Structures are given as structure tokens and as C-alpha cells.
Amino acid sequence: MDDAPDWEFSERDICILKELSRDPQLSSRKLADRLEEKYDIDVSHVTVSESVRKMREEGVFRDAILINEAYFNFTLMEFKFDTSEYADRWREAMEFIRDDEHTLFYSLSTGTYQWKTIMMFPGREAESRWVHEFYKEHGDAIDSLRNQALHNVLKFRTDPGLLDTLEVE
């Protein structure tokens, strides 16, 4: 990944990230207490606060407000390109999707090169309007757009166990 932060993880950093992924609202004091109780790491809350601030500033993790999924419809959209118009129109379409308020997550996929997004809409009518407007503005760059409703969202967080795969320097 080209924009990966230049960060050397300490054991403490990984433990902090694990606890924040369990409960992003933990105060520095409670986090310092948990580090001591669960990991036998004795550190002040000021040091914890500083570590969190530095990791945030370096881009080790990103803060995001994730609204409860009961308030929105989530949709997976996959964009396939019309290669005859792609060269002239791709950037405008890509920036439109990336910068749109409905876009929660946006990525490129390998295989049949596509853009994929997870988008949030207040209802199916809003989603239909968005698709209509997108085709009006950028339809000549798109061969097809496939959208799938994502319902019954069962997990919506980073699992702390995944952080065990990070290497400690």
C-alpha cells in the first residue's frame, strides 16, 4: 500500500489498538488501566493519550463515525466501465463517487477491474434517485452498475484479534 504510514509498532501500540477497536470511546485513563490489567503494561494515561494522538496523526488508524445501521439502507455498488469512454471520463466519475456523501467505503478490485463502494441511503427511493443522477452525469463512462442491498448487517467493526498479525519492532 503506497500511502501506508511509516510506523514501527510496539507491543503497547498494538494493545492500545486492540482495546480501542473493542471500545472506541475509552478514555486515556481507562485505557491505561486496561493495559495494566490485561497486558501487564504499566503506563500513565498521559503517555497513552500521546501514543493515541501520534498514531492518529501518522494515519495508523482513522477515526470514523459509524451511524447505527438501523437508520440507513446499505448498498454494495459495483461499477463496470465502458472502455470506449473510459480514458476521457474515468477521473470525473471516480471523484464523483469518492466525494459523494453517501459513500462509506470505496475501493478498486482486481480481476475484472471495477470500482466497488458501500453506500448509505436513507431509503430505497434516495438510492434510486442517486443511480438515476449518476447515469445522467457519468453513464457514458459506465458499462453497467450493479447494486445489491445489504441487509441484516451482522458485524460492523474491526475485530481486535486481527491486530495480532501486526509486527512488533
ZAMARGU-4260 file (C-alpha; in steps of 0.2 Angstrom, whole numbers, plus 5000, padded with zeros to 4 digits):
<rodrens>
0) 5000/5000/5000 | 5008/5016/4994 | 5000/5028/5007 | 5004/5016/5022 | 5011/5026/5037
5) 5029/5024/5042 | 5026/5017/5059 | 5035/5004/5070 | 5023/4996/5081 | 5027/4992/5099
10) 5018/4979/5109 | 5009/4994/5118 | 5003/5001/5102 | 4995/4985/5097 | 4987/4983/5114
15) 4980/5001/5113 | 4973/4997/5096 | 4965/4981/5102 | 4957/4990/5116 | 4951/5005/5105
20) 4944/4993/5092 | 4934/4984/5106 | 4928/5001/5113 | 4932/5017/5103 | 4926/5028/5117
25) 4938/5023/5130 | 4946/5037/5140 | 4965/5038/5141 | 4963/5034/5160 | 4953/5018/5157
30) 4964/5013/5143 | 4979/5014/5154 | 4970/5004/5167 | 4966/4990/5154 | 4984/4990/5148
35) 4990/4986/5166 | 4976/4974/5170 | 4975/4964/5154 | 4993/4965/5147 | 5004/4970/5162
40) 5009/4986/5154 | 5011/5000/5167 | 5010/5017/5158 | 5002/5033/5163 | 4986/5040/5155
45) 4996/5054/5148 | 5008/5043/5139 | 4993/5033/5132 | 4985/5049/5126 | 5001/5054/5117
50) 5003/5037/5109 | 4985/5038/5103 | 4987/5056/5096 | 5003/5051/5087 | 4996/5035/5079
55) 4981/5045/5074 | 4991/5059/5066 | 5003/5047/5057 | 4987/5038/5050 | 4990/5022/5059
60) 4971/5022/5062 | 4957/5033/5056 | 4943/5039/5066 | 4925/5037/5059 | 4908/5040/5065
65) 4898/5025/5060 | 4879/5028/5062 | 4869/5013/5068 | 4864/5003/5053 | 4846/5003/5058
70) 4845/5021/5052 | 4851/5018/5034 | 4850/5006/5019 | 4867/5000/5015 | 4871/4995/4997
75) 4885/4987/4988 | 4888/4995/4971 | 4900/4988/4958 | 4904/4999/4943 | 4910/4991/4926
80) 4917/5003/4913 | 4913/5006/4895 | 4931/5006/4889 | 4927/5017/4874 | 4924/5032/4885
85) 4935/5027/4900 | 4950/5036/4896 | 4941/5053/4895 | 4929/5051/4908 | 4936/5040/4922
90) 4943/5053/4934 | 4927/5064/4934 | 4916/5048/4938 | 4928/5042/4951 | 4929/5058/4960
95) 4910/5060/4960 | 4908/5043/4969 | 4923/5046/4981 | 4917/5063/4986 | 4898/5059/4987
100) 4890/5060/5004 | 4883/5043/5003 | 4899/5034/5000 | 4905/5025/5016 | 4919/5014/5008
105) 4926/5015/4991 | 4939/5003/4983 | 4946/4996/4967 | 4945/4977/4964 | 4957/4966/4954
110) 4951/4953/4941 | 4938/4962/4931 | 4944/4979/4936 | 4930/4988/4944 | 4926/5001/4957
115) 4916/4995/4972 | 4908/5005/4985 | 4897/5003/5000 | 4885/5017/5001 | 4872/5023/5014
120) 4855/5029/5009 | 4840/5035/5020 | 4829/5024/5009 | 4827/5015/4993 | 4819/5030/4984
125) 4835/5040/4988 | 4846/5026/4981 | 4836/5025/4965 | 4837/5044/4963 | 4856/5043/4966
130) 4858/5029/4952 | 4847/5039/4940 | 4858/5055/4943 | 4874/5046/4942 | 4869/5038/4925
135) 4864/5055/4919 | 4881/5063/4923 | 4893/5049/4920 | 4883/5035/4911 | 4894/5036/4896
140) 4909/5030/4906 | 4900/5016/4914 | 4895/4999/4905 | 4885/4994/4920 | 4881/4997/4938
145) 4876/4983/4949 | 4869/4987/4966 | 4864/4975/4979 | 4855/4979/4995 | 4865/4974/5011
150) 4853/4970/5025 | 4854/4962/5042 | 4871/4969/5045 | 4878/4957/5057 | 4896/4964/5061
155) 4901/4982/5059 | 4918/4984/5067 | 4937/4979/5067 | 4940/4963/5077 | 4954/4966/5090
160) 4961/4948/5086 | 4966/4954/5068 | 4978/4966/5076 | 4989/4951/5082 | 4995/4950/5064
165) 5004/4967/5066 | 5023/4965/5068 | 5031/4972/5083 | 5048/4981/5080
</rodrens>
